[in-house]
Amino acid sequence: MKAVVIHAARDLRVEERPSEAVGPGQLRVAIERGGICGSDLHYYSHGGFGSVRLREPMILGHEVSGRVVECGPGVTGLTAGDLVAVSPSRPCGGCAQCHAGRPNHCENMRFYGSAMPFPHIQGAFRQELVANAAQCALATGLSPGEAAMAEPLAVTLHAARRAGELLGKRVLVTGCGPIGLLSIIAARHAGAAEIVATDLTDFTLGVARQVGADVTINTGQDAETLAGYAAGKGSFDVLFECTGVAAAIAPALAAMRPRGVAVQLGLGGDMSLPMMLVTAKELDLRGSFRFHEEFAQGVAAMRAGRIDVKPLLTHAVGLDEAEQGFRLASDRNSAIKVQIRFDA
């Protein structure tokens, strides 16, 4: 089978890899769509991020969907031909964090396409994937492209849960890449009364309005509009910070109301924070990392029509055009979510 393999920065290859045997409780899935994520782009552009560096060739990818082609012994509820969204998270179930009900913080997590451990955890950008049935959510009624959005959607549903009560709240979202746009969708799904979104490109802000933002601000052209929300004691109850860029955080926190909740999703490395502002406003600063039960919940919400991710699906490329897809995914002036077609 063919797989998308990163060897070093800007050294992306489509290579042959052996198929794996299907064991008890497992499925063989013919992958149909794979979404290119920000972490995939970091491996492609820089060979890693922060202290995480490639030390061996690694199959990329963790946002995938496909058709079941074979069921191992003991699998129930899924049959050959079913479309499934495949969660990339495989917590061990036996460590202290798993036992404490925090499987997203599993001490022995195996997450597709991760160079954090060595040997690296090989990813899911391959024509066939053997996965545990427990990782797979039935996606009947969705397109393969929609089903492959389950993973980033789950990230933002978890962030919305970390934010607490959102019903009737005023929400600010900084950064309108895929995670920022999905945060808008998640906040609206949870009952936010008003959502303001910021970014540096009119293209992404146009999509933000399409998926539910009430107000959009191009802070590269009009920083004063966001500054206006800081008047008095501020305007927003909840912040979803999706840029990971320090320059975006200070004006966003200034626009928060006292005792507001700031949820950090963007992973841009260590950043300086205006801690006196956090202290004086009694702000709650909360991290949000990965997900667990939100994966299946997100698939269910899409299947029920409560969440629509189709506006984010801007491009799809064939497997042999994978590198072109990576270059396209890096262009926030023309692309939101670029997916690779493995069934083309």
N, C-alpha and C positions, 0 to 999 in steps of 0.2 A: 504494500500500500504506500501511497505518497503522503508525506508529512512536510510541514513548514518548519524548518530548522534554522535557528540563529547560531552562528559560529562566533561572531564578534560584531562590534558596531559596524553597521552597514554591510554586513556579510550574511545575507539571508538566502537560504537555498531551499528548493523543493527537492526532497530526497526520498528514496525508498527506505521503508522501515518494515521489519517483520510484523506479522499479525500475532496476536496473543490468544492463548486458549481461554475459553469461557469456563469459569468455575461455578460452584454452588452459589446461588443468590446473585449471580451476575448476568449481565446482558451484553450482547454484541450490538453496537449501534453504528449504523452507517451514517456518518456525519453529513449533514446537508448545509448548514450555515455555521460560520464562526465569526464573531464580532471582534474587530481589532480594538483593544483597550489601551488606555494610557500607559499601563505598565508594559504592554507589548511594545509600544512606541519607544519607551525608555530603553528597553533592551536593544531595539533596532537602531536607535539614534546614538546611544551612549554606551552600550554594552552593560547596562545596569542602571541602578539609581542608588544614591547615597553610598553606603558601605556594601551594598549587594552588587556583586560583579559576576559576570559569566566566567566560569572556570572550565567549562566543557560545552560541547554542542548541546543545545536544548530545543526540543519541540516547544513552540510557543502556543498560546491560546488557552482561554478558560471560559469564553462565552459561546457555548455551542448548543446546537439542537440536531436531532437526526431521527432516523427510523430504526426501530428494533428489528434486527434480522435473525437473532438467535437468543433463546432464553436458556439459562443454565438451570440445573436442578434446584427445586425449591422456590422458584420465582412465581409469584401469583399477582394477578391484577394487571399485568402487562403481557401483550402478545406480539408476535411478529407483525410488522406493518404499522404499529403504533408510532405516532410522532411524540417524542419526549424532549423536554428540556433537561439538560444534564448539569447538575450542580457540581462545581469544581472542588467543593469543600469535602474533605474526608477526615473528620475528627476521629480520634482513636477510641473515644468512649470510655477510656479507663483512667485518664489522668485526673489530677485534682481539679483542674478547670472544667473538664467535662462533667465530673461528678457534682460540681457546684452549679451546674446549669449554665455554664458559659462555654459552649462548644466552639464558638467563634474564636475563643482564645486557647484552644487546645494546645497543649505543650508538644504534641507530636503530630500537628496538622500536616496533612498531605494535600496541597493545593496545586492544581494543574498549572504548569508553566511557571514555576518558581525557582529562582536561583539562590534563595535564602539558605537552604541546606546543601550539603554536598555528600553524595552525588545529588545533582539537581532533580527536582520533580518534573518529569517530562509532561508537556502540555497536551492539549486536546485538538490542536490543528492537524488532524490526520483523517484519512478517509474512513477508517474504522477505529472505534474506541470500545474497549471492554471496560464497563463501569458496573459498580454495584447497583442493583435495582433500587436500593434505598436512596441513591443519588438522583434518580430519574423521576420527573414529574410529568404525568400524562398531559399532553398539550393539544388534544383533539380540538379542532375548531380554529386553531391558530395557524398562521403561516409559519414556515420554518424560520423566517426572519424575525417574526414576533417572538417565537419561542426562545430564540437565542438571546433575546434581551432580558430573560429572566434573571440572570446574574447581576447585571448593573442595577436593574430595578430593585432587586432584593437589598442591595447596598443602601439604597435611598429609603426603602421602607424601614430598614433597621434604624437609619438615622432619624426618621420621623418618630419612631418609637423612643429613641434616646432623647428627643426633644420634649417628650411629654405631651400634655394636652394641646392640641392644635385647633380645636373647634373654636371658630370666631376670632382667632388670633391674626395679628398683622405679621407677615413674614417677609424677610429679606433674603434673597439668594444671590450670592456673589459668585460669578463665573457660570457661563451657560454652555459649557461643553456637555457631553452626554450625562455626566453625573449631576450637574447643575440643572439641566432640563428635566431629568427624572426626579430631582428633588422638588421641582415645581409641581410635577404630576403627583408625587407622594403627598405633598402638603395640601394640595387641592383635594385629593382623595380623603385626607384626614379632616377636612372641614375648615381649612384656613379661610378667613374672611377677605383678606387682601394679600396679594403677593407682588412684591417689587423685585425685579431681577436686574442685575448689572453685568456688563461684559464690555469688551473692547471692539466687537465687530457687529455691524448692523445685521449681518446674515444670521448669526446665532440669536440675536435679540428678536428677530422676526419669528424664529421658531419658538422662542420663549413665549411670545404672545399667542402663538398658535396652540400651545399646550396648556395655557392657563394663567400666564402672568398678566396682572392687571396694568402694571406700569413697567416699562423697560427704560434703562438709562445706559447710554454709551459713556462710560466714565473716562474714556480717552478723549472724548470731545466735549463732555459736559459734566465735569466733576461737581459743579456747584449745585446741581439738582439733588444729588445724594447728600451733600452737605446740608441742604435745607431740611432734611429729615432729622438732623441733629438738634434743631432748635428746641429750646426749653429743656426738657429732660429726655428728648429722643422720641422715636415713633414706633419702633418695632419690638414685638414680644419675642420673636425667635429669629435667629440667623442661621442659615445653612451656608457655611463658608466652603466653597468648592474649588477655589483657585490654588490654594497652597502657596500663595504669594504674599509676603509680608506687607507689601504696599496696599493690598486690598483690605487688610484686616483692621487697621486703625480707623479709617473712615467708617467702616461697617460697624465697629463697636461703638463709635461715637453716636451713631444713629439709633442705638438700642435704648429702650426704656429701662429704668431701674428694675433690677431683678429679672431682666430678660435672660434668655437661654441662647448661648452661642454654640452651635454644633459644628465641629471641624471635621470635614470630609476630605478636603484637598490634601494630597501628600506631596508637598514640594520640598521636604526637608525641614530642618530646624529653622524656626523663625522667631524674631523678637516680637514681644507683645507689649502693648501699653498697659502695664499692670496697675498703675495708679488709676487709670480709667476703669479697669475691671473692678478694682476695690471700691472706688467711689460710687459706682453705679450698682454695686452688689450683683454683678453679673455672674451667671453660672456658665463656666466654660466646660464643654463636654466633648470628648472624643467619640468617634463612631468608626468601628472597624469591622469590615466584612458583615456577616449575617449568619443565620441558621434557618429557623423555621420560616423566615420571611421569603425564602425561595419558593416553596410550594404555595405560600399565600399569594405571592405575586402572580404566579401562573394561574391560580384560581381566579384572581381579580381580572386578569386579561381575558380569560375564557368567558367570564360572566359579563364582559363588556364594561366593567367599571373603570378600567384603565386602558388607555389607547396609546401605544408606543409607536404606531406607524409613522407619525410625522418625523421621528428621529432617523428612520431608515432611508438615508439619502443615497447610498451607493452600494453596489455589489459587484465583485470582480470574480473571475474564474480562478481556480487553484493555481494555474500556471501564470497568473497575473498577480500573484500575492504581493510581490515587492511594489508593484504599481499601487496596490491597495494601501500599503503602508505609507507610501509617499502621499497619497491622497488623504489619508486619515490625519496626516500632520497639518493639513491646510484647513484652519478653522474659518476661512473666508468662503469655503465652498462645500464643506462636508461636516456632517455630525457623526453618524455611525456608518462606518464602512464595514461591510461583511464580505467574507470569502465564501464562494459557492463551491462546495466539495462534491456536489452531485452533477455539476455541469459537464 
